[in-house]
Amino acid sequence: MKRRGFLLATSSLLATGSAFTALAVSGCMANDDWVDEEADAVGYGPLEKDPKGLLDLPPGFSYRTLSSLGDPMTDGGTVPDKADGMGCFSLGQDELILVRNHELLPSDEAGGNIALGFGTHNGAILPGGTTHVVLDAQTLTVQRQYRSLGGTIRNCSGGVTPWNSWLSCEEAPTGPGQRYGDGLVKNHGWVFEVPANAGGLVDPIPLTAMGRFNHEAACVDPSTGIVYLTEDRDDGVLYRFVPATPGKLINGGRLQAMRVNALPDTRNWASADMIVGQQHEVSWVDLDNVEAPQDDLRHRAVAAGASLVARGEGIHMGDGEMYACSTSGGAKELGQIFKLTPGRGDEPDQLELFFESRSKKQFNYGDNLVVAPNGHLILCEDQYTLIVNNHLRGITPEGKAYKLGRLGIQTELAGACFSPDGKWLFVNAYSPTRTLAITGPWDKGLS
């Protein structure tokens, strides 16, 4: 059963009001036994209980809630549910812009009428897409909120571009008569580009050359304009898109899949083929028929020599290298983090297993991730258990994991991104939608 099924099951159980259920939830949330000496030896110190029950943080850290499910928006709608991936932009005028994905299904509420969208279901514009949250850069007061992309399905994660746009990715390779019924009239599973300066709904143009698959996240190498793409499937691969015109993705390009030389499987499920810290040369396999009407792109990539990756999710560009999270990879199937360093000139690309979780005490099913200004990784947990205990996890450049925060409600964390000045970490609670801003002594108190 996947997370969305667990959320439904949890809601049903809680609705019964049984003493057993109450004890199960309170016991899980109160008994914080997922700690060990290593996890407490680094970081910012033990988490302090939030009296509001929303987000526990270390001493000196605080949060504020910026936007919530049902809040009125300036376009007449209300904030939709299932807030997932998110990017932060500064375009001057003392404003910050958050572009926020909503991983909505055809059966979900859209938060009001959507006037323009890509696809429909039984005649209605699909509810998935993005919203813009425009903030005062000094006070974080919400100036405006509005829909910026509509008519899509399950906009899970994505990524920011160096040219100030958000790549919103559909985790939904589906079409008419598939998965969501006969009411769909178009194929889905695409990437859409949403400019940060969009003042309302954009013209939804799928970037079909970037492939149709179970998209998760994206990041751009600013030196080349190449876009790297993850795929949330147990038998997925890692893709890259080489644009014909860097910065103009609409002009098309070549889609390729990663081949780790002499290593067809990076998952470490059957054997420890990848060792933490070990470098592997990477090459790239050209793909054809990337619109994949049969949803078989990953299978054809592997047949052509691409290496398997377990549930690729968050990916983010650091200083000359990018980090990608494999949610269920590793010998314990609790998650891996890869570091991919693009080669320059004649040098080949290099892949390194940067971190592999050995226990739930380190992290349990990492999802979205971001590289912090101090070089640490911040991961959002998305556990697939009936009762979840999701954390924000930090990982130092030396590969030591620590706790940065703990969510007090039964949902996942998603969309972690920093303000350009590094003062604020923005993050979403998935459902009901909460967009939070966290601040604290980021460069102090680290053990």
GIDA-V147610 format. One record per pair of residues at least 12 apart in sequence whose C-alpha atoms are under 7 Angstrom apart, sorted by sequence separation. I is the first residue (numbers start at 0). GAP is how many residues later the second one is. If there is no record, write none. Layout:
i: (I:I)
gap: (GAP:GAP)
This chain:
i: (45:46:68:85:86:132:156:174:191:216:217:227:240:241:312:324:338:339:366:367:379:390:391:392:414:424:425:44:85:86:131:132:154:155:173:174:191:216:226:227:240:241:311:312:323:324:337:338:365:366:378:379:391:413:414:423:424:43:44:85:130:131:154:155:173:191:215:225:226:240:286:311:312:322:323:337:338:365:366:377:378:390:391:412:413:423:424:84:85:105:130:131:154:155:172:173:190:191:214:215:225:226:239:240:310:311:322:323:337:338:365:366:377:378:390:412:413:423:83:84:130:131:153:154:171:172:189:190:214:215:225:238:239:309:310:322:336:337:364:365:377:389:390:412:413:422:82:83:109:129:130:152:153:171:189:213:214:225:238:239:308:309:310:321:322:336:337:363:364:376:377:389:411:412:82:83:108:129:130:153:170:189:213:238:309:320:321:336:364:375:376:388:410:411:82:83:107:129:152:169:190:237:238:260:284:309:320:321:335:336:363:375:376:410:81:82:105:128:129:169:236:237:259:260:320:335:375:410:80:81:105:128:168:169:189:224:236:259:260:284:319:320:334:335:375:81:104:127:128:168:189:224:259:260:334:374:387:389:103:104:126:127:128:167:168:188:258:259:333:386:103:125:126:127:166:167:188:257:258:102:125:126:127:166:167:188:257:258:101:124:125:127:128:166:188:257:258:329:331:101:125:127:165:166:256:257:100:101:164:165:255:256:100:164:165:255:256:334:79:99:100:164:165:255:333:334:362:381:79:98:99:119:163:164:209:254:255:333:334:380:381:78:98:99:116:117:118:163:254:380:77:98:116:117:118:379:76:77:97:98:115:116:117:379:76:96:97:76:96:97:113:96:327:95:96:326:94:95:172:326:361:94:95:172:326:361:94:95:172:265:266:324:93:94:171:263:264:265:266:324:93:170:206:208:263:264:265:266:169:170:208:256:262:263:264:354:169:170:209:353:168:258:367:369:105:168:258:259:367:368:369:104:168:257:258:367:103:104:256:257:372:102:103:147:102:103:101:102:147:148:101:102:146:147:148:313:315:317:100:101:145:146:147:312:313:314:315:100:148:312:313:315:100:157:158:156:157:158:159:160:155:156:157:158:161:121:236:267:268:120:121:235:266:267:268:120:266:267:119:120:119:118:281:282:98:100:118:280:281:280:281:236:280:281:373:73:236:279:280:73:74:84:236:237:278:279:72:73:83:84:86:235:236:278:279:72:83:84:86:234:235:278:234:235:277:88:234:235:276:277:65:233:276:232:233:275:276:211:232:274:275:86:210:211:231:273:275:210:211:230:231:208:230:231:212:229:230:207:229:162:212:115:117:116:216:218:220:215:216:217:218:219:216:218:96:88:172:38:35:33:34:33:84:85:87:83:84:85:86:87:89:83:85:87:83:82:57:82:83:56:82:56:81:82:55:56:81:54:55:80:81:82:54:55:80:81:54:80:53:54:53:52:53:46:42:28:41:42:24:38:39:38:68:38:68:67:68:67:66:67:66:64:65:64:65:64:65:63:64:62:63:62:63:62:9:61:62:61:60:61:5:60:5:59:60:2:59:1:43:43:42:41:42:41:40)
gap: (12:12:12:12:12:12:12:12:12:12:12:12:12:12:12:12:12:12:12:12:12:12:12:12:12:12:12:13:13:13:13:13:13:13:13:13:13:13:13:13:13:13:13:13:13:13:13:13:13:13:13:13:13:13:13:13:13:14:14:14:14:14:14:14:14:14:14:14:14:14:14:14:14:14:14:14:14:14:14:14:14:14:14:14:14:14:14:15:15:15:15:15:15:15:15:15:15:15:15:15:15:15:15:15:15:15:15:15:15:15:15:15:15:15:15:15:15:15:16:16:16:16:16:16:16:16:16:16:16:16:16:16:16:16:16:16:16:16:16:16:16:16:16:16:16:16:17:17:17:17:17:17:17:17:17:17:17:17:17:17:17:17:17:17:17:17:17:17:17:17:17:17:17:17:18:18:18:18:18:18:18:18:18:18:18:18:18:18:18:18:18:18:18:18:19:19:19:19:19:19:19:19:19:19:19:19:19:19:19:19:19:19:19:19:20:20:20:20:20:20:20:20:20:20:20:20:20:20:21:21:21:21:21:21:21:21:21:21:21:21:21:21:21:21:21:22:22:22:22:22:22:22:22:22:22:22:22:22:23:23:23:23:23:23:23:23:23:23:23:23:24:24:24:24:24:24:24:24:24:25:25:25:25:25:25:25:25:25:26:26:26:26:26:26:26:26:26:26:26:27:27:27:27:27:27:27:28:28:28:28:28:28:29:29:29:29:29:29:30:30:30:30:30:30:30:30:30:30:31:31:31:31:31:31:31:31:31:31:31:31:31:32:32:32:32:32:32:32:32:32:33:33:33:33:33:33:34:34:34:34:34:34:34:34:35:35:35:36:36:36:36:37:37:38:38:38:39:39:39:39:39:40:40:40:40:40:41:41:41:41:41:41:42:42:42:42:42:42:42:42:43:43:43:43:43:43:43:43:44:44:44:44:44:44:44:44:45:45:45:45:46:46:46:46:47:47:47:47:47:47:47:48:48:48:48:48:49:49:49:49:49:50:50:50:51:51:52:52:52:52:53:53:53:53:53:53:53:53:54:54:54:54:54:54:54:54:54:55:55:55:55:55:56:58:58:59:59:59:59:59:60:60:60:60:60:61:61:61:61:62:62:62:62:62:62:63:63:63:64:64:65:66:66:66:67:67:67:67:67:68:68:69:69:69:69:70:70:70:70:71:71:71:71:71:71:71:72:72:72:72:72:72:72:72:72:73:73:73:73:73:73:73:74:74:74:75:75:75:75:75:76:76:76:77:77:77:77:78:78:78:78:79:79:79:79:79:79:80:80:80:80:81:81:81:82:82:82:83:83:84:84:85:86:87:96:96:96:97:97:97:97:97:98:98:99:107:122:323:325:326:326:327:329:329:329:330:330:330:330:330:330:331:331:331:344:345:346:346:346:347:347:348:348:348:349:349:349:350:350:350:350:350:351:351:351:351:352:352:353:353:354:355:355:358:359:360:360:360:362:362:362:363:363:364:364:365:365:366:367:367:368:369:369:370:370:371:371:372:372:373:373:374:374:375:376:376:376:377:378:378:379:379:380:380:380:381:381:382:401:402:403:404:404:405:406)
